[in-house]
C-alpha cells in the first residue's frame, strides 16, 4: 500500500523540478511548494490512523498529484492540470490533519 508521506515526497520532488525548470518560477508553484513543505512537517508530527477513509482519500489524491507533476516535467502544457491536482491533494491532507488536531 502506498503511504501518504511517500506520495507527498514524490509530489514535492516533482514540483521542485518544475520550479527549477522555470525562469523565473511561477508564484503558484512556489506557493504550492510552501504548503506542501508545511504539510510534510505536520504529517510527521501527527498521530494519524492510516486505516481511515480520509487518509486513503488523501493518499490517492496525492498520488494523482505526483503523477500529474511528473507528466508536467516532460510537458509544461500539463502544469495547470498538475497544479489543480496539487490543490485538491492539499485540501484532502488539510482535512486529514484537521481531524487529528
DSSP file (Angstrom, degrees, kcal/mol; ACC not computed):
  #  RESIDUE AA STRUCTURE BP1 BP2  ACC     N-H-->O    O-->H-N    N-H-->O    O-->H-N    TCO  KAPPA ALPHA  PHI   PSI    X-CA   Y-CA   Z-CA
    1    1 A X              0   0    0      0, 0.0     2,-0.2     0, 0.0     0, 0.0   0.000 360.0 360.0 360.0 138.0    0.0    0.0    0.0
    2    2 A X        -     0   0    0      1,-0.0     2,-0.3     4,-0.0    57,-0.1  -0.510 360.0-135.0 -74.9 139.9    1.2    3.4   -0.9
    3    3 A X     >  -     0   0    0     -2,-0.2     4,-2.1     1,-0.1     5,-0.2  -0.715  10.8-130.2 -98.3 151.0    1.9    5.8    2.0
    4    4 A X  H  > S+     0   0    0     -2,-0.3     4,-2.7     1,-0.2     5,-0.2   0.898 109.0  55.5 -62.2 -41.7    0.8    9.4    2.1
    5    5 A X  H  > S+     0   0    0      1,-0.2     4,-2.3     2,-0.2    -1,-0.2   0.893 107.7  48.7 -59.5 -40.9    4.2   10.5    3.2
    6    6 A X  H  > S+     0   0    0      2,-0.2     4,-2.4     1,-0.2    -1,-0.2   0.929 113.3  46.1 -65.8 -45.2    5.8    8.8    0.2
    7    7 A X  H  X S+     0   0    0     -4,-2.1     4,-2.4     2,-0.2    -2,-0.2   0.869 111.7  51.9 -67.3 -36.0    3.4   10.4   -2.3
    8    8 A X  H  X S+     0   0    0     -4,-2.7     4,-2.6     2,-0.2    -1,-0.2   0.922 110.0  49.6 -63.8 -43.4    3.8   13.8   -0.7
    9    9 A X  H  X S+     0   0    0     -4,-2.3     4,-2.8    -5,-0.2    -2,-0.2   0.922 110.9  49.6 -60.2 -44.7    7.6   13.4   -1.1
   10   10 A X  H  X S+     0   0    0     -4,-2.4     4,-2.5     2,-0.2     5,-0.2   0.906 111.0  49.4 -62.0 -42.1    7.2   12.4   -4.7
   11   11 A X  H  X S+     0   0    0     -4,-2.4     4,-2.6     2,-0.2     5,-0.2   0.928 112.3  47.7 -63.3 -45.0    4.9   15.4   -5.4
   12   12 A X  H  X S+     0   0    0     -4,-2.6     4,-2.6     2,-0.2    -2,-0.2   0.939 111.6  50.3 -61.2 -47.2    7.4   17.8   -3.7
   13   13 A X  H  X S+     0   0    0     -4,-2.8     4,-1.8     1,-0.2    -2,-0.2   0.922 113.7  45.0 -58.6 -45.8   10.3   16.4   -5.6
   14   14 A X  H  X S+     0   0    0     -4,-2.5     4,-2.1     1,-0.2    -1,-0.2   0.901 113.0  50.2 -66.3 -40.7    8.5   16.7   -9.0
   15   15 A X  H  X S+     0   0    0     -4,-2.6     4,-2.8     1,-0.2    -1,-0.2   0.861 107.4  54.6 -67.5 -34.4    7.3   20.2   -8.2
   16   16 A X  H  X S+     0   0    0     -4,-2.6     4,-2.6     2,-0.2    -1,-0.2   0.899 107.1  50.9 -63.3 -39.7   10.8   21.2   -7.2
   17   17 A X  H  X S+     0   0    0     -4,-1.8     4,-1.3     2,-0.2    -2,-0.2   0.908 111.1  48.2 -63.0 -41.3   12.0   20.0  -10.6
   18   18 A X  H  X S+     0   0    0     -4,-2.1     4,-0.8     2,-0.2     3,-0.4   0.924 111.0  50.5 -64.0 -44.1    9.3   22.1  -12.3
   19   19 A X  H >< S+     0   0    0     -4,-2.8     3,-1.0     1,-0.2    -2,-0.2   0.928 110.6  49.4 -57.9 -45.6   10.2   25.1  -10.2
   20   20 A X  H 3< S+     0   0    0     -4,-2.6    -1,-0.2     1,-0.2    -2,-0.2   0.732 106.7  56.2 -69.2 -22.0   13.9   24.7  -11.2
   21   21 A X  H 3< S+     0   0    0     -4,-1.3     2,-0.3    -3,-0.4    -1,-0.2   0.633  96.1  79.2 -84.3 -13.4   13.0   24.4  -14.9
   22   22 A X  S << S-     0   0    0     -3,-1.0     3,-0.4    -4,-0.8     2,-0.3  -0.740  75.0-137.0 -97.5 142.4   11.1   27.8  -14.9
   23   23 A X  S    S+     0   0    0      1,-0.6     2,-0.1    -2,-0.3    -3,-0.1  -0.825 101.8  11.3-138.1 100.0   12.9   31.1  -15.0
   24   24 A X  S    S-     0   0    0     -2,-0.3    -1,-0.6    -5,-0.1     3,-0.1   0.602 104.3-126.0 -82.5 159.4   11.5   32.7  -13.1
   25   25 A X        -     0   0    0     -3,-0.4    -6,-0.1    -2,-0.1     2,-0.1  -0.368  32.8-100.2 -67.3 148.8    9.4   30.1  -11.3
   26   26 A X     >  -     0   0    0      1,-0.1     4,-2.0    -2,-0.0     5,-0.2  -0.376  19.9-127.5 -70.7 147.6    5.7   30.8  -11.1
   27   27 A X  H  > S+     0   0    0      1,-0.2     4,-2.6     2,-0.2     5,-0.2   0.852 109.9  56.8 -61.0 -35.3    4.3   32.2   -7.9
   28   28 A X  H  > S+     0   0    0      2,-0.2     4,-2.5     1,-0.2    -1,-0.2   0.902 105.9  49.2 -65.5 -41.4    1.7   29.4   -7.9
   29   29 A X  H  > S+     0   0    0      2,-0.2     4,-2.3     1,-0.2    -2,-0.2   0.934 113.5  46.7 -62.8 -46.0    4.4   26.7   -8.0
   30   30 A X  H  X S+     0   0    0     -4,-2.0     4,-2.2     1,-0.2    -2,-0.2   0.907 112.4  50.1 -63.8 -42.1    6.3   28.4   -5.1
   31   31 A X  H  X S+     0   0    0     -4,-2.6     4,-1.9     2,-0.2    -1,-0.2   0.914 111.0  48.6 -63.3 -43.3    3.1   28.8   -3.1
   32   32 A X  H  X S+     0   0    0     -4,-2.5     4,-2.7     1,-0.2    -1,-0.2   0.908 110.0  52.5 -64.5 -41.0    2.1   25.2   -3.5
   33   33 A X  H  X S+     0   0    0     -4,-2.3     4,-2.7     1,-0.2     5,-0.2   0.918 106.7  53.2 -60.0 -43.3    5.6   24.0   -2.5
   34   34 A X  H  X S+     0   0    0     -4,-2.2     4,-2.0     1,-0.2    -1,-0.2   0.922 111.5  45.2 -58.2 -45.4    5.4   26.1    0.7
   35   35 A X  H  X S+     0   0    0     -4,-1.9     4,-2.7     1,-0.2    -1,-0.2   0.918 112.6  51.0 -65.7 -43.2    2.1   24.5    1.6
   36   36 A X  H  X S+     0   0    0     -4,-2.7     4,-2.4     2,-0.2    -2,-0.2   0.893 108.4  52.0 -63.5 -39.7    3.4   21.0    0.8
   37   37 A X  H  X S+     0   0    0     -4,-2.7     4,-1.9     2,-0.2    -1,-0.2   0.932 111.5  47.6 -59.9 -45.3    6.5   21.5    2.9
   38   38 A X  H  X S+     0   0    0     -4,-2.0     4,-2.6     1,-0.2    -2,-0.2   0.914 111.9  49.3 -62.4 -42.9    4.3   22.6    5.8
   39   39 A X  H  X S+     0   0    0     -4,-2.7     4,-2.6     1,-0.2    -1,-0.2   0.870 106.6  56.3 -66.1 -35.2    2.1   19.6    5.4
   40   40 A X  H  X S+     0   0    0     -4,-2.4     4,-1.5     2,-0.2    -1,-0.2   0.929 110.7  44.2 -61.3 -44.4    5.0   17.3    5.3
   41   41 A X  H  X S+     0   0    0     -4,-1.9     4,-1.7     1,-0.2    -2,-0.2   0.922 113.1  51.2 -64.9 -44.8    6.2   18.6    8.6
   42   42 A X  H  X S+     0   0    0     -4,-2.6     4,-1.3     1,-0.2    -2,-0.2   0.874 107.7  52.9 -62.1 -38.0    2.7   18.4   10.1
   43   43 A X  H  < S+     0   0    0     -4,-2.6    -1,-0.2     1,-0.2     5,-0.2   0.866 105.9  53.8 -66.3 -35.6    2.2   14.8    8.9
   44   44 A X  H  < S+     0   0    0     -4,-1.5    -1,-0.2     1,-0.2    -2,-0.2   0.902 114.1  41.8 -63.7 -39.8    5.5   13.8   10.6
   45   45 A X  H  < S+     0   0    0     -4,-1.7    -1,-0.2    -5,-0.1    -2,-0.2   0.666  99.3  92.3 -81.8 -17.9    4.2   15.2   13.9
   46   46 A X  S  < S-     0   0    0     -4,-1.3     2,-1.0    -5,-0.2    55,-0.1  -0.499  71.2-135.4 -85.7 146.4    0.6   14.0   13.6
   47   47 A X        +     0   0    0     53,-0.2     2,-0.4    -2,-0.2    -3,-0.1  -0.818  39.5 179.2 -95.9  94.4   -0.7   10.7   15.1
   48   48 A X        -     0   0    0     -2,-1.0     2,-0.7    -5,-0.2    49,-0.0  -0.831  30.7-135.2-108.4 134.2   -2.7    9.6   12.1
   49   49 A X    >   -     0   0    0     -2,-0.4     3,-1.2     1,-0.1     6,-0.3  -0.774  14.0-159.0 -83.3 115.5   -4.7    6.4   11.7
   50   50 A X  T 3  S+     0   0    0     -2,-0.7    -1,-0.1     1,-0.3    -2,-0.0   0.529  83.0  68.7 -75.7  -4.9   -3.8    5.1    8.3
   51   51 A X  T 3  S+     0   0    0      4,-0.1    -1,-0.3     5,-0.0     2,-0.1   0.366  76.8 106.4 -95.5   5.6   -7.0    3.0    8.1
   52   52 A X  S <> S-     0   0    0     -3,-1.2     4,-1.9     1,-0.1     5,-0.1  -0.456  76.9-123.0 -84.8 159.1   -9.4    5.9    7.9
   53   53 A X  H  > S+     0   0    0      1,-0.2     4,-2.6     2,-0.2     5,-0.2   0.870 112.1  55.8 -65.8 -37.7  -11.2    6.9    4.7
   54   54 A X  H  > S+     0   0    0      2,-0.2     4,-2.5     1,-0.2    -1,-0.2   0.889 107.1  49.7 -64.1 -38.4   -9.8   10.4    4.9
   55   55 A X  H  > S+     0   0    0     -6,-0.3     4,-2.5     2,-0.2    -1,-0.2   0.935 111.9  48.0 -64.4 -45.1   -6.2    9.0    4.9
   56   56 A X  H  X S+     0   0    0     -4,-1.9     4,-2.5     1,-0.2    -2,-0.2   0.905 113.3  47.5 -62.9 -41.8   -7.0    6.8    1.9
   57   57 A X  H  X S+     0   0    0     -4,-2.6     4,-2.5     2,-0.2    -1,-0.2   0.905 112.3  49.3 -66.4 -41.1   -8.5    9.7    0.0
   58   58 A X  H  X S+     0   0    0     -4,-2.5     4,-2.4    34,-0.2    -2,-0.2   0.903 112.4  48.6 -64.0 -40.7   -5.6   12.0    0.8
   59   59 A X  H  X S+     0   0    0     -4,-2.5     4,-2.3     2,-0.2    -2,-0.2   0.931 112.8  46.9 -65.5 -46.1   -3.1    9.3   -0.3
   60   60 A X  H  X S+     0   0    0     -4,-2.5     4,-2.1     1,-0.2    -2,-0.2   0.914 113.5  49.1 -61.5 -43.3   -5.0    8.7   -3.5
   61   61 A X  H  X S+     0   0    0     -4,-2.5     4,-1.9     1,-0.2    28,-0.3   0.895 112.1  47.5 -64.5 -41.1   -5.2   12.4   -4.2
   62   62 A X  H  X S+     0   0    0     -4,-2.4     4,-2.6     2,-0.2    -1,-0.2   0.853 108.8  55.1 -70.1 -33.6   -1.5   13.0   -3.5
   63   63 A X  H  X S+     0   0    0     -4,-2.3     4,-2.2     2,-0.2    -2,-0.2   0.913 108.5  48.4 -63.6 -41.8   -0.6   10.0   -5.7
   64   64 A X  H  X S+     0   0    0     -4,-2.1     4,-2.5     2,-0.2    -2,-0.2   0.890 111.0  51.1 -63.7 -39.4   -2.6   11.6   -8.6
   65   65 A X  H  X S+     0   0    0     -4,-1.9     4,-2.5    20,-0.3    -2,-0.2   0.910 109.3  50.0 -64.2 -42.2   -0.8   14.9   -7.9
   66   66 A X  H  X S+     0   0    0     -4,-2.6     4,-1.9     2,-0.2    -2,-0.2   0.907 111.6  49.1 -62.3 -41.3    2.6   13.2   -8.0
   67   67 A X  H  X S+     0   0    0     -4,-2.2     4,-2.1     1,-0.2    -2,-0.2   0.930 112.4  46.8 -64.1 -45.7    1.7   11.6  -11.3
   68   68 A X  H  X S+     0   0    0     -4,-2.5     4,-2.2     1,-0.2    14,-0.2   0.876 110.8  51.7 -67.2 -36.8    0.5   14.8  -12.9
   69   69 A X  H  X S+     0   0    0     -4,-2.5     4,-1.3     2,-0.2    -1,-0.2   0.883 108.7  51.8 -67.7 -35.0    3.6   16.7  -11.7
   70   70 A X  H  X S+     0   0    0     -4,-1.9     4,-1.0    -5,-0.2     3,-0.3   0.916 110.3  48.5 -64.4 -42.0    5.8   14.1  -13.3
   71   71 A X  H  X S+     0   0    0     -4,-2.1     4,-1.5     1,-0.2     3,-0.4   0.882 107.9  55.4 -63.3 -37.8    3.9   14.4  -16.6
   72   72 A X  H  < S+     0   0    0     -4,-2.2    -1,-0.2     1,-0.2    -2,-0.2   0.767  96.3  65.1 -69.1 -25.1    4.2   18.2  -16.4
   73   73 A X  H  < S+     0   0    0     -4,-1.3     3,-0.2    -3,-0.3    -1,-0.2   0.912 111.4  36.2 -60.4 -40.9    8.0   17.9  -16.1
   74   74 A X  H  < S+     0   0    0     -4,-1.0     2,-0.3    -3,-0.4    -2,-0.2   0.728 132.0  28.5 -83.7 -23.6    8.0   16.4  -19.6
   75   75 A X    ><  -     0   0    0     -4,-1.5     3,-2.6    -5,-0.1    -1,-0.3  -0.814  62.3-166.3-143.4  96.5    5.2   18.7  -20.9
   76   76 A X  G >  S+     0   0    0     -2,-0.3     3,-1.8     1,-0.3     4,-0.3   0.682  84.8  76.1 -60.1 -17.4    4.8   22.1  -19.3
   77   77 A X  G 3  S+     0   0    0      1,-0.3     3,-0.3     2,-0.1    -1,-0.3   0.718  91.4  57.0 -64.3 -18.4    1.4   22.4  -21.0
   78   78 A X  G <> S+     0   0    0     -3,-2.6     4,-2.1     1,-0.2    -1,-0.3   0.362  77.5  97.8 -92.5   4.5    0.2   20.0  -18.3
   79   79 A X  H <> S+     0   0    0     -3,-1.8     4,-2.7     1,-0.2     5,-0.2   0.902  78.9  53.6 -61.5 -42.4    1.4   22.3  -15.5
   80   80 A X  H  > S+     0   0    0     -3,-0.3     4,-1.9    -4,-0.3    -1,-0.2   0.914 109.6  48.1 -60.9 -43.0   -2.1   23.8  -14.9
   81   81 A X  H  > S+     0   0    0     -4,-0.3     4,-2.2     1,-0.2    -1,-0.2   0.908 111.5  51.4 -61.6 -41.5   -3.6   20.3  -14.5
   82   82 A X  H  X S+     0   0    0     -4,-2.1     4,-2.5   -14,-0.2    -2,-0.2   0.912 108.2  50.7 -62.5 -43.0   -0.9   19.4  -12.1
   83   83 A X  H  X S+     0   0    0     -4,-2.7     4,-2.4     1,-0.2    -1,-0.2   0.855 108.8  52.2 -65.2 -34.4   -1.5   22.4  -10.0
   84   84 A X  H  X S+     0   0    0     -4,-1.9     4,-2.1     2,-0.2    -1,-0.2   0.913 110.2  48.1 -65.5 -42.7   -5.2   21.6   -9.9
   85   85 A X  H  X S+     0   0    0     -4,-2.2     4,-2.6     2,-0.2   -20,-0.3   0.892 111.4  50.9 -64.1 -39.5   -4.4   18.1   -8.6
   86   86 A X  H  X S+     0   0    0     -4,-2.5     4,-3.0     2,-0.2     5,-0.2   0.927 108.4  51.2 -64.1 -44.2   -2.0   19.5   -6.1
   87   87 A X  H  X S+     0   0    0     -4,-2.4     4,-1.9     1,-0.2    -2,-0.2   0.904 111.6  48.2 -59.4 -41.6   -4.6   22.0   -4.8
   88   88 A X  H  X S+     0   0    0     -4,-2.1     4,-2.0     2,-0.2    -1,-0.2   0.923 112.6  48.1 -63.8 -44.9   -7.1   19.1   -4.4
   89   89 A X  H  X S+     0   0    0     -4,-2.6     4,-2.6   -28,-0.3     5,-0.2   0.898 108.5  54.1 -64.3 -40.8   -4.5   17.0   -2.6
   90   90 A X  H  X S+     0   0    0     -4,-3.0     4,-2.5     1,-0.2    -1,-0.2   0.912 108.1  51.1 -58.8 -42.3   -3.6   19.8   -0.3
   91   91 A X  H  X S+     0   0    0     -4,-1.9     4,-2.2    -5,-0.2    -1,-0.2   0.903 110.0  48.4 -61.6 -42.4   -7.3   20.1    0.6
   92   92 A X  H  X S+     0   0    0     -4,-2.0     4,-2.1     2,-0.2   -34,-0.2   0.904 112.6  47.7 -66.0 -41.7   -7.5   16.4    1.4
   93   93 A X  H  X S+     0   0    0     -4,-2.6     4,-2.9     2,-0.2     5,-0.2   0.893 109.9  53.6 -67.0 -38.5   -4.4   16.5    3.5
   94   94 A X  H  X S+     0   0    0     -4,-2.5     4,-2.6    -5,-0.2    -2,-0.2   0.922 108.3  49.8 -60.7 -44.3   -5.7   19.6    5.3
   95   95 A X  H  X S+     0   0    0     -4,-2.2     4,-1.4     2,-0.2    -1,-0.2   0.918 112.4  48.2 -59.1 -43.8   -9.0   17.7    6.1
   96   96 A X  H  X S+     0   0    0     -4,-2.1     4,-1.1     1,-0.2    -2,-0.2   0.930 113.3  46.0 -63.4 -46.8   -7.0   14.8    7.4
   97   97 A X  H  X S+     0   0    0     -4,-2.9     4,-0.9     1,-0.2     3,-0.3   0.864 108.7  56.3 -66.6 -35.7   -4.7   17.0    9.6
   98   98 A X  H  < S+     0   0    0     -4,-2.6     3,-0.2     1,-0.2    -1,-0.2   0.843 102.8  57.2 -63.0 -32.6   -7.7   18.9   10.9
   99   99 A X  H  < S+     0   0    0     -4,-1.4    -1,-0.2     1,-0.2    -2,-0.2   0.834 112.5  38.5 -68.4 -32.9   -9.3   15.7   12.1
  100  100 A X  H  <        0   0    0     -4,-1.1    -1,-0.2    -3,-0.3   -53,-0.2   0.505 360.0 360.0 -97.0  -4.9   -6.3   14.8   14.3
  101  101 A X     <        0   0    0     -4,-0.9    -1,-0.2    -3,-0.2    -2,-0.1   0.496 360.0 360.0 -75.2 360.0   -5.5   18.3   15.5
